[in-house]
Amino acid sequence: MGNIIDMASFEHLRRSNSDDRYTCPKTNVTFPRIYKVLVPDGDLVDDVPVFIGTYSTEYRLKEPSSLEQLPGFPPLTATKISMLDAADEMYLDVIHFNNKDRALGFRQACGHLGLEPEHVRSFKDEQGVFLLLRRDDAPRKVGHIIFRSSDVQFIHGLGADMECEYVAAFNVLGDLIPLQSIEINEEE
C-alpha cells in the first residue's frame, strides 16, 4: 500500500450522512452499517443445545438472519451502532476491498495471524467486499472504529499514480480524530 491519507486532516469532511454510515469523500465508498449483536450462549445437554443464560457480543456488517435462531433460545438482538461504548475493550477495523480475491487473501492472512474466525466478518455489495475486524491488540485504539478504503491517486512529487489508503478513525463520542493520535507510542 502506498501513502496513508488520514481523513481527519480534512476538517470539512466530517460525517454528513443522516444514516450514520461513513462515506469516504475521496473514494466515494459508503461503508455498511455496523450491528452490535447479542448472541445467546448455549451448552450441550444430552446432545441438545440449551441456553445457559448468558450472551456473547458480536459485531457484524449485516443483520442476523432468522436462520440463526435456535429453538429454545432467546432471539438474537441486533442494534445499529455508529460508535463503540466507552466500556468496550476492543476496537473495530472496517476495510473496503474493490477486489474479492484481495479480500479473501486478507481474510486468510487474518487466520494465519491468529485472529479468531468470529472476529472477522465480511459483507459484499456492489461497491466491493468489506471486512470487519474486532481487535484488541492496540490499547490506544480501544473504543475506536477505523474505516479504511483505497484508491489510485496521482502523486505530483513522484510524477506517478500510487495506491493510497484513506483512513478515518472515530472515537467513542463519534468524533473524527487523527489516526496518528492513537497510533503513536502504543507501548506507553
KAPEBEL-V914831 format. One record per residue. N is the residue number from 1. SS is DSSP state (~ for helix, > for strand, _ for the rest). OMEGA is omega as a letter, one per 40 degrees, with the letter a starting at -180 (NA if undefined). Layout:
# KAPEBEL-V914831
n=N ss=SS omega=OMEGA
n=N ss=SS omega=OMEGA
This chain:
# KAPEBEL-V914831
n=1 ss=_ omega=a
n=2 ss=_ omega=a
n=3 ss=_ omega=i
n=4 ss=> omega=a
n=5 ss=> omega=a
n=6 ss=> omega=a
n=7 ss=~ omega=i
n=8 ss=~ omega=i
n=9 ss=~ omega=a
n=10 ss=_ omega=a
n=11 ss=~ omega=a
n=12 ss=~ omega=a
n=13 ss=~ omega=i
n=14 ss=_ omega=i
n=15 ss=_ omega=i
n=16 ss=_ omega=a
n=17 ss=_ omega=i
n=18 ss=_ omega=a
n=19 ss=_ omega=i
n=20 ss=_ omega=i
n=21 ss=_ omega=a
n=22 ss=_ omega=i
n=23 ss=> omega=i
n=24 ss=_ omega=a
n=25 ss=_ omega=i
n=26 ss=_ omega=a
n=27 ss=_ omega=a
n=28 ss=_ omega=i
n=29 ss=_ omega=i
n=30 ss=> omega=a
n=31 ss=_ omega=i
n=32 ss=_ omega=i
n=33 ss=_ omega=i
n=34 ss=> omega=i
n=35 ss=> omega=i
n=36 ss=> omega=a
n=37 ss=> omega=i
n=38 ss=> omega=a
n=39 ss=> omega=i
n=40 ss=> omega=i
n=41 ss=> omega=a
n=42 ss=> omega=i
n=43 ss=> omega=i
n=44 ss=> omega=i
n=45 ss=> omega=a
n=46 ss=_ omega=i
n=47 ss=_ omega=i
n=48 ss=> omega=i
n=49 ss=> omega=a
n=50 ss=> omega=i
n=51 ss=> omega=a
n=52 ss=> omega=i
n=53 ss=> omega=i
n=54 ss=> omega=a
n=55 ss=> omega=i
n=56 ss=> omega=i
n=57 ss=> omega=i
n=58 ss=> omega=i
n=59 ss=> omega=a
n=60 ss=> omega=i
n=61 ss=_ omega=i
n=62 ss=_ omega=a
n=63 ss=_ omega=i
n=64 ss=_ omega=i
n=65 ss=_ omega=i
n=66 ss=~ omega=i
n=67 ss=~ omega=i
n=68 ss=~ omega=a
n=69 ss=_ omega=i
n=70 ss=_ omega=i
n=71 ss=_ omega=i
n=72 ss=_ omega=i
n=73 ss=_ omega=i
n=74 ss=_ omega=i
n=75 ss=_ omega=i
n=76 ss=_ omega=i
n=77 ss=> omega=a
n=78 ss=> omega=i
n=79 ss=> omega=i
n=80 ss=> omega=i
n=81 ss=> omega=i
n=82 ss=_ omega=i
n=83 ss=_ omega=i
n=84 ss=_ omega=i
n=85 ss=_ omega=i
n=86 ss=_ omega=a
n=87 ss=_ omega=a
n=88 ss=_ omega=a
n=89 ss=_ omega=i
n=90 ss=_ omega=i
n=91 ss=> omega=a
n=92 ss=> omega=i
n=93 ss=> omega=i
n=94 ss=> omega=a
n=95 ss=> omega=i
n=96 ss=> omega=i
n=97 ss=> omega=i
n=98 ss=_ omega=a
n=99 ss=_ omega=a
n=100 ss=~ omega=i
n=101 ss=~ omega=i
n=102 ss=~ omega=i
n=103 ss=~ omega=i
n=104 ss=~ omega=i
n=105 ss=~ omega=i
n=106 ss=~ omega=i
n=107 ss=~ omega=i
n=108 ss=~ omega=i
n=109 ss=~ omega=i
n=110 ss=~ omega=i
n=111 ss=~ omega=i
n=112 ss=~ omega=a
n=113 ss=_ omega=i
n=114 ss=_ omega=i
n=115 ss=_ omega=i
n=116 ss=_ omega=a
n=117 ss=~ omega=a
n=118 ss=~ omega=i
n=119 ss=~ omega=i
n=120 ss=> omega=a
n=121 ss=> omega=i
n=122 ss=> omega=i
n=123 ss=> omega=a
n=124 ss=> omega=i
n=125 ss=> omega=a
n=126 ss=_ omega=i
n=127 ss=_ omega=a
n=128 ss=> omega=a
n=129 ss=> omega=i
n=130 ss=> omega=i
n=131 ss=> omega=i
n=132 ss=> omega=i
n=133 ss=> omega=i
n=134 ss=> omega=a
n=135 ss=> omega=i
n=136 ss=_ omega=a
n=137 ss=_ omega=a
n=138 ss=_ omega=a
n=139 ss=~ omega=a
n=140 ss=~ omega=i
n=141 ss=~ omega=a
n=142 ss=_ omega=i
n=143 ss=_ omega=a
n=144 ss=_ omega=i
n=145 ss=> omega=a
n=146 ss=> omega=i
n=147 ss=> omega=a
n=148 ss=> omega=i
n=149 ss=> omega=a
n=150 ss=> omega=i
n=151 ss=> omega=i
n=152 ss=> omega=a
n=153 ss=> omega=i
n=154 ss=> omega=i
n=155 ss=> omega=a
n=156 ss=_ omega=a
n=157 ss=_ omega=i
n=158 ss=_ omega=a
n=159 ss=_ omega=a
n=160 ss=> omega=i
n=161 ss=> omega=i
n=162 ss=> omega=i
n=163 ss=> omega=a
n=164 ss=> omega=i
n=165 ss=> omega=i
n=166 ss=> omega=a
n=167 ss=> omega=i
n=168 ss=> omega=a
n=169 ss=> omega=i
n=170 ss=> omega=a
n=171 ss=_ omega=a
n=172 ss=_ omega=i
n=173 ss=_ omega=a
n=174 ss=_ omega=a
n=175 ss=_ omega=i
n=176 ss=> omega=a
n=177 ss=> omega=i
n=178 ss=_ omega=i
n=179 ss=_ omega=a
n=180 ss=~ omega=a
n=181 ss=~ omega=i
n=182 ss=~ omega=i
n=183 ss=~ omega=a
n=184 ss=_ omega=i
n=185 ss=_ omega=a
n=186 ss=_ omega=a
n=187 ss=_ omega=a
n=188 ss=_ omega=NA
